[in-house]
Amino acid sequence: MNLFVLFNNFFSCNAVIFFLCVAVVGSLCFGVFFASVKNYNFPTLLNPLLLFSFFLILLFIFLTDFSYNKSTVNLLLFNQHFQLIFLTLSLLVILATRDFVGCRKFVKFEYDCLLLFVFLSAICMCFADDFFIFYLAIELQSFAFYVFATFNRNSEFSTESGLKYFIFGAIFSCFLLLGLTVIYISFGSLSFEFLSSLMYTSDDVFLFFGIFFITLTIFFKIGAAPFHFWLTDVYDGAVTSVTLLFAFAPKIMLFNVIIKLFFSFFLNFNFLWTSLFLGASLLSVFIGSLSAIYQKRLKRLFAYSTIAHTGFLLIGLVGSSLDSTTALIFYLIVYVLMTVLLFSVLIFAFLTQTNFPAFIGNWTSFGVKNPVFAITFAFTLLSIAGIPPLAGFFSKFFVLFSAIAQEYYLTCLFIVIISSIGCFYYIRLIKTFFFTKTSKINLWISAPTRRFTEFNIAVLLFFNMFFCFYPNLLLLLSTFLTLILV
């Protein structure tokens, strides 16, 4: 019986990392030895590797064991459920990515390998129980994104944004390393469990510096203000499928680490990190909501929208209670689902357009020629804006309600006012779709053949529109994940 439990724990945790490592090494070897061989007609890994990744992740989902018993550690069960959420969302991302790279005819095998690196680093980050493993996982993911940000070599914007992200990423990696060094000098260990047992009786000043530098690095990685300066350029300069990866992979796994660190291990020092999270959340909502009003480029507008949503996520960390943690997990899942839906819509628009309509003015009269697609886009924007009764409204409601329960009245009032003002740019975009008719050439989007992205849009739009009828399932999952950490 013990052997069977050991096998289940190995398969549900380590086997995912093991098989992803095998896939990464195999794809690298194939690329090095065969991808540039003229005799084999320059073979690529695009279709087979993406489909292999899809079925491999599907296998992990079905065979992962979540049985709760006395030998199961609560933290392991928490990580397993977050892994399940990440893998499920990865399936939708892979489908959308396959359509995009197939349409743009990317033949570089590096794209497929880097995609596996992102998934591998995210899973390693999820199961990290040591700051050293966390540092290696976050750096592995950063290296993949450095290359991804500059993948479009023909674009000056892509090269500039990737270089900026690389320089600032290296600086904040040094901050993270400095914080870890200070903690190691003070305690002689980087293990989460070991540090949590010592921190309750320690008031070492070096520990405060360590937590401070770690928090600043996390702010940079998730794109929270005032360290958001790289996000808009990368969103705008990177290709759309890469932008989807930037919005999806770091968010869900970094917040997994944040929840474990600050609600389980660093809970005794909530007076320090609560102030940092509160300041960052207010700045993020303020800068993200107001700066987006002046944007004329579509992806840049969504970048500032992402910054504002990051502020809402950080509000869930300020409360440091069971209700706030539940609201944070709930908001995180809904946000990622709506982000995948949004970029699936943009990728679908890419499929039949040689030049993507990058400016808001290019979408005038869009609702005249493509009424169904325009209505789908409009419902997605309204959900992201938090208009009831769509899914985005419930996520913002639960986060603000948990903050009100902790007596953050002025904070919630400020966020509601700024968010209401920020709804203007979503409404302006919808107005451009249906009521602005100044364009000489109407935007026409059609898909003559069935695409995987259509499946993403259909499933997530159904979730978005009918979530109000049965929100309990996702709320119960968020509550269960919170109670595991208690």
C-alpha positions in Angstrom: 0.0 0.0 0.0 2.8 2.4 0.9 4.5 1.6 -2.5 1.3 2.4 -4.3 0.9 5.7 -2.5 4.6 6.5 -3.3 4.1 5.7 -6.9 1.0 8.0 -7.1 2.8 10.9 -5.4 5.8 10.4 -7.8 3.6 10.3 -10.9 1.4 13.3 -9.9 4.4 15.5 -9.0 7.8 14.4 -10.4 6.7 12.5 -13.4 5.3 15.7 -15.0 8.7 17.4 -14.7 10.5 14.2 -15.8 8.5 13.8 -19.0 8.7 17.5 -19.8 12.5 17.3 -19.4 12.5 14.3 -21.8 10.4 16.2 -24.3 12.7 19.3 -24.1 15.9 17.3 -24.5 14.4 15.3 -27.4 13.2 18.4 -29.2 16.6 20.1 -28.7 18.5 17.1 -30.1 16.1 16.9 -33.1 16.6 20.6 -33.8 20.4 20.5 -33.5 20.8 17.4 -35.7 17.9 17.4 -38.2 16.1 20.8 -38.4 18.7 22.3 -40.7 19.5 19.2 -42.8 18.8 19.9 -46.5 18.4 16.2 -47.3 15.4 16.0 -45.0 13.9 19.1 -46.5 14.5 21.2 -43.4 12.1 19.3 -41.1 10.2 21.3 -38.4 8.7 20.3 -35.1 5.7 22.6 -35.2 2.7 20.3 -35.7 4.0 17.0 -34.2 5.5 18.6 -31.1 2.6 20.8 -30.3 0.2 17.9 -30.7 2.5 15.8 -28.6 2.5 18.4 -25.9 -1.3 18.6 -26.0 -1.8 14.9 -25.5 1.0 14.7 -22.9 -0.6 17.4 -20.8 -4.0 15.7 -21.3 -2.5 12.4 -20.0 -1.1 14.2 -16.9 -4.6 15.6 -16.1 -6.3 12.3 -16.3 -3.7 10.3 -14.4 -2.9 12.8 -11.6 -4.0 11.4 -8.2 -5.7 13.8 -5.7 -6.7 11.3 -3.1 -6.4 12.8 0.4 -5.0 10.6 3.1 -2.8 10.8 6.2 0.4 10.5 4.2 -0.5 13.3 1.9 1.1 16.7 2.8 -1.3 19.6 2.5 1.2 21.7 0.6 1.7 18.9 -2.0 -2.1 18.6 -2.4 -2.3 22.4 -2.9 0.5 22.2 -5.6 -1.2 19.3 -7.3 -4.4 21.2 -7.8 -2.6 24.3 -9.0 -0.8 22.0 -11.5 -4.1 20.7 -12.7 -5.4 24.2 -13.2 -2.2 25.2 -15.1 -2.3 22.1 -17.3 -5.9 22.6 -18.1 -5.4 26.2 -19.2 -2.2 25.1 -21.1 -4.4 23.0 -23.3 -6.3 26.0 -24.5 -3.1 28.0 -24.9 -1.5 25.3 -27.0 -4.6 25.2 -29.3 -4.5 28.9 -29.8 -0.7 28.9 -30.3 -0.9 26.1 -32.9 -3.4 28.2 -35.0 -1.2 31.3 -34.8 2.1 29.7 -35.6 0.5 27.7 -38.4 -1.0 30.9 -39.9 2.3 32.9 -39.6 4.3 29.9 -40.9 6.9 29.9 -38.1 9.5 27.2 -39.1 12.0 27.8 -36.4 12.1 24.8 -34.1 13.2 27.0 -31.2 9.6 28.2 -30.8 8.4 24.7 -29.8 11.3 24.1 -27.5 10.9 27.4 -25.7 7.2 26.7 -25.2 8.1 23.4 -23.4 10.7 25.4 -21.3 7.9 27.7 -20.2 5.7 24.8 -19.1 8.6 23.0 -17.4 9.7 26.1 -15.5 6.1 26.8 -14.4 5.7 23.3 -13.0 9.1 23.4 -11.2 8.1 26.8 -9.7 4.8 25.3 -8.5 6.5 22.5 -6.6 9.4 24.5 -5.3 9.9 24.1 -1.6 13.2 26.0 -1.5 14.3 29.5 -2.5 17.1 28.0 -4.6 14.7 25.9 -6.7 12.4 28.9 -7.0 15.3 31.0 -8.3 16.3 28.4 -10.9 12.7 28.0 -12.1 12.0 31.7 -12.4 15.3 32.2 -14.2 14.6 29.4 -16.6 11.3 30.9 -17.4 12.8 34.3 -17.8 15.5 33.1 -20.3 12.7 31.5 -22.4 10.7 34.8 -22.4 13.8 36.8 -23.2 14.1 34.9 -26.5 10.3 34.9 -27.0 10.1 38.7 -26.7 12.5 39.1 -29.6 11.2 36.2 -31.7 9.9 38.5 -34.4 13.3 39.5 -35.8 11.8 41.6 -38.6 10.2 44.0 -36.1 12.2 46.8 -34.5 9.5 47.1 -31.8 10.0 43.4 -30.9 13.8 43.8 -30.7 13.6 46.9 -28.6 11.1 45.5 -26.2 13.0 42.2 -25.8 16.3 44.1 -25.1 14.6 46.3 -22.5 13.0 43.3 -20.8 16.3 41.5 -20.8 18.2 44.4 -19.2 15.6 45.1 -16.5 15.1 41.4 -15.9 18.8 40.9 -15.3 18.8 43.8 -12.8 15.8 42.4 -10.8 17.3 38.9 -10.9 20.2 40.4 -9.1 17.8 41.9 -6.5 16.3 38.5 -6.0 19.7 36.9 -5.6 20.7 39.6 -3.1 17.5 39.0 -1.1 18.2 35.3 -1.0 21.8 35.8 -0.1 20.8 38.0 2.9 18.3 35.4 4.1 20.9 32.6 3.8 23.5 34.6 5.7 21.1 35.2 8.5 19.6 31.7 8.8 21.9 29.3 6.9 19.1 27.8 4.9 16.7 28.6 2.0 14.1 25.9 2.7 10.6 27.4 3.1 9.7 25.0 6.0 12.9 25.6 7.9 12.7 29.4 7.5 9.1 29.4 8.7 10.0 27.6 11.9 12.7 30.2 12.7 11.0 33.4 11.6 8.4 33.4 14.4 11.2 34.1 16.9 13.4 36.3 14.8 13.5 40.0 14.3 16.8 40.1 12.3 17.0 43.3 10.2 18.6 41.3 7.4 15.4 39.3 7.1 13.4 42.4 6.4 15.8 43.4 3.6 15.6 39.9 2.2 11.7 39.9 2.1 11.8 43.4 0.7 14.1 42.5 -2.3 12.1 39.3 -2.9 8.9 41.2 -3.0 10.3 43.8 -5.4 11.4 41.1 -7.8 7.9 39.5 -7.7 6.3 42.8 -8.4 8.5 43.1 -11.5 7.8 39.6 -12.7 4.0 40.0 -12.4 4.0 43.5 -13.9 2.8 45.4 -10.9 3.3 49.2 -10.6 5.8 50.9 -10.2 7.8 48.1 -12.0 5.4 47.8 -14.9 7.5 49.8 -17.4 8.6 46.7 -19.4 5.1 45.2 -19.7 3.6 47.6 -22.2 6.5 47.4 -24.6 6.7 43.6 -24.5 3.0 43.2 -25.0 3.1 45.6 -28.0 6.3 44.3 -29.6 6.0 40.6 -29.1 3.9 38.4 -31.4 0.4 37.8 -30.2 0.9 34.1 -29.2 3.9 35.2 -27.1 1.9 38.0 -25.5 -0.7 35.3 -24.5 2.1 33.3 -22.8 3.3 36.5 -21.0 -0.2 37.1 -19.7 -0.8 33.4 -18.7 2.2 31.5 -17.5 3.9 33.8 -15.0 0.7 35.1 -13.4 -0.8 31.8 -12.3 2.4 30.2 -11.0 3.9 33.2 -9.4 0.7 33.8 -7.5 0.9 30.2 -6.4 4.3 30.9 -4.9 3.1 34.2 -3.4 0.2 32.6 -1.7 2.4 29.9 -0.2 5.1 32.3 0.9 3.0 35.1 2.4 0.1 33.1 3.8 1.9 30.1 5.0 5.6 30.9 5.7 5.9 34.7 6.1 2.6 35.2 7.8 4.3 36.5 11.0 5.7 39.4 9.0 2.4 40.5 7.4 2.9 44.1 8.8 5.8 44.4 6.3 4.5 42.8 3.1 0.9 44.0 3.6 2.1 47.6 3.2 4.1 46.8 0.1 1.2 44.9 -1.5 -1.3 47.7 -0.6 0.9 50.4 -2.2 1.5 48.3 -5.3 -2.1 47.5 -5.7 -3.3 51.1 -5.5 -0.6 52.2 -7.9 -1.4 49.4 -10.3 -5.1 50.1 -10.5 -4.5 53.9 -10.8 -1.8 53.7 -13.5 -3.3 50.8 -15.4 -6.8 52.3 -15.5 -6.0 55.9 -16.3 -3.0 55.3 -18.7 -5.1 53.0 -20.9 -7.5 55.8 -21.7 -4.8 57.6 -23.8 -3.7 54.5 -25.7 -4.4 54.1 -29.4 -2.7 50.7 -30.0 -4.8 47.7 -29.1 -2.2 45.5 -27.4 -0.8 48.4 -25.5 -4.3 49.1 -24.1 -4.6 45.5 -23.0 -1.2 45.7 -21.3 -2.4 48.6 -19.1 -5.6 46.6 -18.5 -3.4 43.7 -17.3 -1.6 46.1 -14.9 -4.9 47.2 -13.4 -6.0 43.6 -12.9 -2.7 42.8 -11.2 -3.7 45.6 -8.7 -7.0 43.7 -8.0 -5.0 40.5 -7.5 -2.7 42.2 -5.0 -5.8 43.5 -3.1 -6.5 39.8 -2.3 -3.1 39.6 -0.6 -3.6 42.6 1.6 -6.4 41.1 3.6 -4.3 38.1 4.8 -7.3 36.1 5.7 -9.1 33.0 4.5 -11.8 35.0 2.7 -9.2 37.2 0.9 -7.1 34.1 -0.1 -10.3 32.5 -1.5 -11.2 35.6 -3.4 -7.6 35.9 -4.8 -7.6 32.3 -6.1 -11.1 32.8 -7.6 -10.0 36.1 -9.3 -6.8 34.5 -10.6 -8.6 31.6 -12.3 -11.3 33.9 -13.8 -8.7 36.4 -14.9 -6.6 33.8 -16.7 -9.6 32.3 -18.4 -10.8 35.7 -19.6 -7.2 36.5 -20.8 -7.1 33.3 -22.8 -10.5 34.2 -24.3 -9.3 37.7 -25.2 -6.2 36.6 -27.0 -8.0 33.8 -28.7 -10.2 36.4 -30.2 -7.2 38.4 -31.3 -5.5 35.4 -32.7 -8.7 34.5 -34.6 -8.6 38.0 -36.1 -5.0 37.3 -37.1 -5.9 34.2 -39.1 -7.2 35.9 -42.2 -5.4 39.3 -41.9 -2.0 39.8 -43.5 -1.4 42.9 -41.4 -3.1 42.8 -38.0 -5.2 45.9 -37.2 -3.0 47.1 -34.4 -4.7 50.5 -33.8 -8.1 51.0 -32.3 -9.1 53.2 -35.3 -8.6 50.1 -37.6 -11.6 48.4 -36.0 -14.2 51.0 -37.1 -17.3 49.5 -38.7 -16.2 46.1 -37.5 -19.6 45.3 -36.2 -21.2 45.9 -39.6 -19.3 43.3 -41.5 -18.7 40.8 -38.6 -21.6 41.3 -36.2 -21.3 37.9 -34.4 -17.6 38.2 -33.9 -17.9 41.8 -32.8 -20.6 40.8 -30.2 -18.2 38.0 -29.0 -15.4 40.6 -28.6 -17.7 43.0 -26.8 -18.9 40.4 -24.3 -15.2 39.6 -23.6 -14.4 43.2 -23.0 -17.4 43.8 -20.8 -16.4 40.8 -18.6 -12.9 42.0 -18.3 -14.2 45.4 -17.3 -16.3 43.8 -14.5 -19.8 44.4 -15.9 -22.5 42.2 -14.2 -23.6 39.5 -14.6 -20.5 38.3 -16.5 -17.7 36.3 -14.8 -15.4 39.2 -14.4 -17.9 41.0 -12.2 -18.0 38.2 -9.6 -14.2 38.0 -9.4 -13.9 41.7 -8.6 -16.9 41.6 -6.3 -15.4 38.8 -4.1 -12.0 40.6 -3.9 -13.5 43.9 -2.9 -15.9 42.2 -0.5 -13.0 40.5 1.3 -11.1 43.8 1.5 -14.2 45.5 3.0 -14.4 42.6 5.6 -10.9 43.6 6.7 -12.0 47.3 7.0 -10.2 48.7 4.0 -13.0 51.0 3.2 -11.1 53.9 1.7 -9.0 51.5 -0.4 -12.1 49.8 -1.9 -13.8 53.2 -2.5 -10.7 54.5 -4.4 -10.4 51.3 -6.5 -14.1 51.3 -7.4 -14.0 55.0 -8.5 -10.8 54.5 -10.6 -12.1 51.2 -12.1 -15.3 53.0 -13.1 -13.4 55.6 -14.9 -11.2 52.9 -16.5 -14.3 51.3 -18.0 -14.3 54.1 -20.5 -11.6 52.6 -22.7 -13.5 49.3 -23.0 -16.7 51.1 -23.9 -14.8 53.3 -26.4 -13.5 50.2 -28.1 -17.1 48.7 -28.3 -18.3 52.1 -29.6 -15.6 51.8 -32.3 -17.0 48.4 -33.3 -20.6 49.3 -33.8 -21.1 53.1 -34.0 -18.0 54.6 -35.6 -18.2 54.5 -39.4 -15.3 56.7 -40.6 -13.2 53.9 -42.1 -13.1 53.7 -45.9 -12.3 50.0 -45.8 -14.3 47.9 -43.3 -12.4 45.3 -41.4 -13.4 41.8 -42.6 -12.5 38.7 -40.7 -13.4 35.2 -41.9 -12.3 31.7 -41.3 -13.0 29.4 -44.3 -11.8 26.3 -42.4 -12.4 25.1 -38.9 -9.7 26.3 -36.4 -8.8 25.2 -32.9 -9.2 28.8 -31.7 -12.9 28.6 -32.5 -13.2 25.9 -29.9 -11.4 28.1 -27.3 -13.7 31.0 -28.0 -16.9 28.9 -27.8 -16.0 27.2 -24.5 -14.7 30.3 -22.7 -17.5 32.5 -24.0 -20.0 30.0 -22.7 -18.2 30.1 -19.3 -18.2 33.9 -19.4 -21.9 34.4 -20.2 -23.4 31.6 -18.1 -21.1 31.7 -15.1 -23.7 33.8 -13.2 -26.1 30.8 -13.0 -23.7 28.5 -11.3 -20.6 30.2 -9.8 -20.4 27.8 -6.8 -18.2 25.2 -8.5 -15.3 27.6 -9.0 -15.9 29.2 -5.6 -15.8 25.8 -3.9 -12.5 25.0 -5.6 -11.0 28.3 -4.4 -12.3 27.6 -0.9 -10.9 24.1 -0.9 -7.5 25.3 -2.0 -7.5 27.9 0.8 -8.4 25.4 3.5 -5.6 23.1 2.4 -3.0 25.7 3.5 -4.6 26.1 7.0 
